[in-house]
Amino acid sequence: MLVFSRNRRTKAYSFLPYLLILTLAFIPVGILTCSTPAGQRQPAGKSGMLIDAHNHLVGQFRSRSGPASDYEGAARITLAKMNELGIKKMIIMPPPFSPNHHGIYDLEHLADIVRKYPDRFAFLGGGETLNVIIQEAVHDGRTSSLQRRRFIERAGEILAMGAVGFGEFAIEHLCLGRKHNYQSAPADHPLFILLADIAAKNDVPIDIHMEAVPEPMPLPRGLRSPPNPEELSPNIKAFERLLAHNPKAKILWSHIGWDNTGHRTAALTARLLEAHPNLYMSFKISPRDSLAETRPIERGRGLKAEWLKVIREFPDRFIIGSDQFYLSPKMRSQIGPRSVEPTNKFFSLLPPDLARKIGYDNPKFIFNLKD
């Protein structure tokens, strides 16, 4: 919500016009003409060319009288923030739901918002249902013919609703707090392999949430077990098997810059992007709940050299996905710390040529978006 304060009224004195003329004489011409002085960049997104490709719209909640819905209110909050930051378009999606939360999220609400604001929103689907089926199959230790059939049918329904991709899916989702949950699934699970084929056939991406675990490691300090396991199992090799299975499937590994294991490094990023041309990544910056050592920016110093090098080597493979939760104004809580402003700050630090590709050209290609 934007709050404006009223300025106190003051008297007009006869010398003010002369003071104004004197002041203007010392203002640089660039300010008067709204140009950006040399060596300075415009605030992120102010050109209106930024597509923020990973966010969540939350409009279902429990009121005093029972379950309620206000996705329109959540959309208005989102649009206000988009206008403030200069975000041209936003891709919204369900988070990866677990079997315990099955049935509490209706994807049709997101489709309704997109139909009402087609120039400002697009949506992904599957976190509310397909991810649940995968987690159930992992729990069961097998994939039944019924699960496979439900999975294929639901994937078709999601695309028929107008989704521009599938997401968000959990491969390694750590529980970071009371309202979070732990989820884990092998990246090369048969249903992920099936989804890759469906995505490739329809030329749409798959958005994946996965903490980087190259080798067995103890649970990071500060996290509780249970619900998290005491030791995390490696997932990078299985992830590479998913990437290699169908090179035509665009796999989007979200939340680069937001790392809780310490292993999502610039070096790992470069190696995977070099080996797998169908791998893409979206940047999320959230200093309050991630490790600083693998973050691509350093306070007071700007972009880290090793990250700028990787971005320059693979300029077509990165996008912005701030992973902000936008809630109905009727909801008094907040989900997670603010990430859209820090991510926007990161975007503002990119050189103009990279900002154009990462903020606009790349997401247009990945999601097949129209102007």
N, C-alpha and C positions, 0 to 999 in steps of 0.2 A: 504494500500500500504506500502510495506516495503522499507525504504530508508537507504542506506548504505553510510557512509562517508569514504573517502580515507585517509589512514594514511600518514602523511608527511614522506618522506624518510629521513633516518638518516644514518650517516657513521657507518661502522663496525669497532670497535676498537679491538686490540689484546687481551685486558683483558676481553672481554665479555664471552668467554668460561669459565673462572675461576669464574666470577660472577654468571654465570648460575649454575655451580656446587655447589657453596656456597648457592645459593637460594634454590635449590632443597633439600639440606640437611635439611632445616627447614620446608619444606612443609609436612603436615600430610599425612601418607600413604593412607588414605581413599580418599583424593582428587586425588592422582595420579592414583588410581585404579577405579575412578568414583563411588565408593560406597558412600552411604549416612551415615554420622556420626550418632552415637547413639543420639536419642532424636530429630532428624530432619527428616522431611518428604520430599519426592520428590515433585517438583512442580506439580500442578494439571495436570492430564492427560498425563504426560510425559511417563508413561508406555504404552501409546497407548490403554488404556482400558476404555476410557470415551466415552459414548454415550450421546450427548446433544440432548434432546428429544423435544424441543419446540423452533423453530426459524422461521424466515420469510425471504424468498428470494424475492426481489423486482426488477423486470426487465422491467416493463412497465412504461413509462413516456411520457411526452409531450415535444417534441423538437421544434425547430423553424419552422420546416416544417410540424409539426403535430404529431400524436401519433407514438411512436417508442417502440421497444422492444429489450432488451439486457440481457436476462437471463443467457446467457453463461458468460458474463462479471461479473454479480453478483455472479455466481458460482465460478469463478476464485478467486474473492475477498474472498469468504467464505472458499474455500479450503486453501488459504494462511493462514488465521487465524486459521483454524483447525490444519494445520501442525505446526504452531507456538506454539499452546497451547497443542498439543498432543491429539486432539479430534479424535477418531477413526471413528465415524459415527455421522451424524446429521440428525434429523428429521425436515423437513421443511413443512410449511402449510400456507394457506391463513389466514390472520387475520379475525375476525368476521365482515363481511361487513353488512352495513345497506341497507335498500331499496333504499336510495338516491344514493348509489354507485353501484347498481346492474349492472352487465354486463361489468365491467371494469377490471375483473381479470379472466384469462383463466387458469384453473387448468392443462390443457394439457402441459403448459410450465414446470410446476414442474415435471410432469411425464416424459417429455423429458430429464430433467436434471438427474433424477434418473436412467433412462435407459442408459444414457451415463456414469454415475459414480455410478454403483449399489453397490459398496463396501463402498461408502462414504456417500450416501444419501438414505433416505426413505421419504415418504410423507404422509400427511393426507389431506383429502378433506372435504368440506362441509361449511367452513366459507364463501366461495364465493357465495354459492347458498342456501344450506339448512338453514343456519342461517338467510338469507334474507326471506325465506318463513316463518320461525317461527316469525320473527319480523313483517311481514305483517299480519299474523294471529292474533298476539297480538293487533296490531293496529285496525284490523277489529272487534275484540271482538268475533270472531268465526273462526272455521276451516272449510273451504268448502271442499266438496268432490274433487274438482279440485286441491286444495292445497295439500290435502292428497295424491292424485294420483301422482302429480308432485314430492312430497317429496319422496315417495317410489321408483319411477323410477330413480330419481337422485341419491339416496343412492346406488342403484344397479350399476349405471354407474360409480360412484366414486370407488367402490370396484373393478369393472371390469378393471378400468384403472391401478390398482395395488396399491391403497392406503392401508396402514397398519392400518388405523383407521379413525375416523371422527373428524374434528376440524378446526378451533377453534370456539367455540360457546359462545355467550354472554348471561349470566343470569343477571348480574349487572355490566355494563361497564361504569365507570364514564368518563366524558369528562374532561381531565386534561390540555388541551391547545387548541390553535387555530386550529390545524389539527386533533384533536381528535373528538369523537362523543359520545353521551350518548345513551346507549341501555339498555333495561330491558325486561326480560321475566320470567314468573313463571317457576321455575325449574321442576314443575310437570305439565307443559303444555302438552296437548295431543300429540303434535308432539315430544316433548322430551321423553315422555313415549313410543311412537312408535319407536323412534330412539334407545332407550335402548333395545327394543326387537330385532330390526334389528342387533344391535351391538352384542348382546348376541348370536344370531343365527350364526353369522359369526366369533365369537371369536375375535373381534377387540374392542379397547377402544374408548371412547368419551372424547375429551379434552375440558374442560370448563373453561371459564374466569368468575369469580364471586367474587366481593367484599363481605366480610363477614358482614352481617347485621342481628344480632340475634333478634333485636327488633326495633320498629320505632325510627329513630334518625334524627336529623337535618343534613343537608349537611355539610360535614367537612369544616372547615375554609380554606380559600384560593381558593375554587372552586366556579365557577360562576353558577348562576341560573337566567335565562336559559343559556345553554341547560339542565343542571342538574336540577332535581326537588329540591325544598326547603327542602323536607323531604324524606328520603329513607325508603322504606318499607321492613319489615323483609323477609328474604329468606331462613334461615337455615332449618326451618321445612319443607318447600316445597322441598328443596334439599334432605332432608332425605326421603321424600316420593318417590322421583325419585330413590334414592339408594335402597330402600326397594322393589320397584316395581318388579325388576328382578335381583335377587342376582347374576346371571351369567353375567350381564353386567358390564364390567370394566369401572368405571367412574374415570377420571383423573382430579382432581381439580388443575389447574395450578397456578403458581406464589406464592407459599408459601414463605414467607420472603419479599414479596413486598405487603405491606398492606397500604390502604389509609383511612380505617375507624377506625383502632385501635382495632378491634375485632377478627382479625385472630391470636389468641393467641396459645401458646403451650397447654393450658388446653382445648380449643375448639378442637384443632387438635387431641389430645389424645382421647377425648370423642367420636368424630365421627369415628375415626379409630377403636376404640374398638367396637362400635355398628354396623359398616358396613364393613365386610370383603372385599367387592368389591370396596372400595374406595382407590384411590392412589393419591399422590400429587407430584408435581414437584417444585423444588426450583429455585427461581429467586432472585438475589440480585442486587438491583439498588438503592444505597443510595441517589441519587440526587432527586428521585421523589417518595419516600415512607417514612413511619413513622419509626423512629428508635426504638421505644419501643417494637415493635413486631418482629423486625429483629432477626434472630438466631445468629448473631455474634455481638460482641461489639468491637469497635475500640481499638486496643492495648491490648485486653484481650482474643481474640479468641472466641470459641463457648460458648454460654450461657448455663449454667448448665441445665436449664429447657428444652431447646431444645435438647441437647444431650441425656437427659433422654428419651424424647419421641422417638427420632430416634432409640435408643437402644431397646426400648420396641416394636417398629414396624419396624424392619430393612428391611422387604420385601415390604414396602409400599411407599417408597420414591425414586424419581429419580431426575436427573438434567434437567432443561429446562430454559436456560438463556434468552429466549425471545428477542434475538438480531435481529434487522433488517439489512440485508445485501443488499446493493444497487449496481446497476450497476455503474462502474466508470464514465459513461457518465452522471450520475446524480450528481449534485453539492450539494444537500441537505442531511440532516441526519434525520432519523426518531427516535425520542426518545434518551435518554442518553445512554451511553455505559453500558451494563449489563453483557456481556460475561466475561470480566475480573474480576469484583467483584464476579460473580457467581463461576468462576474458582478458585478464592481465597478461597471462602467458601469451595469448594470441597477439596482443598489442606489441610484444617484444620481437615478433618474427619480422625478418626483412620483408619488404613489400611483395617481392616476387613469390616468396614462400607462403606468405599470408594469403595471397590470391588463390593459390593452388589448394592449400590446406583448408582454408575457410569456405571455399566456394566450388572450385572446379572439381576437386576430388569427390566430395559428397554427391555432387550432381551425377558424376559417372557411376559411383558405387550403387546409388539408389535409383538410378535412371529418372532423375527429377527433371521437370521442365521449368523453364524460366517463369 
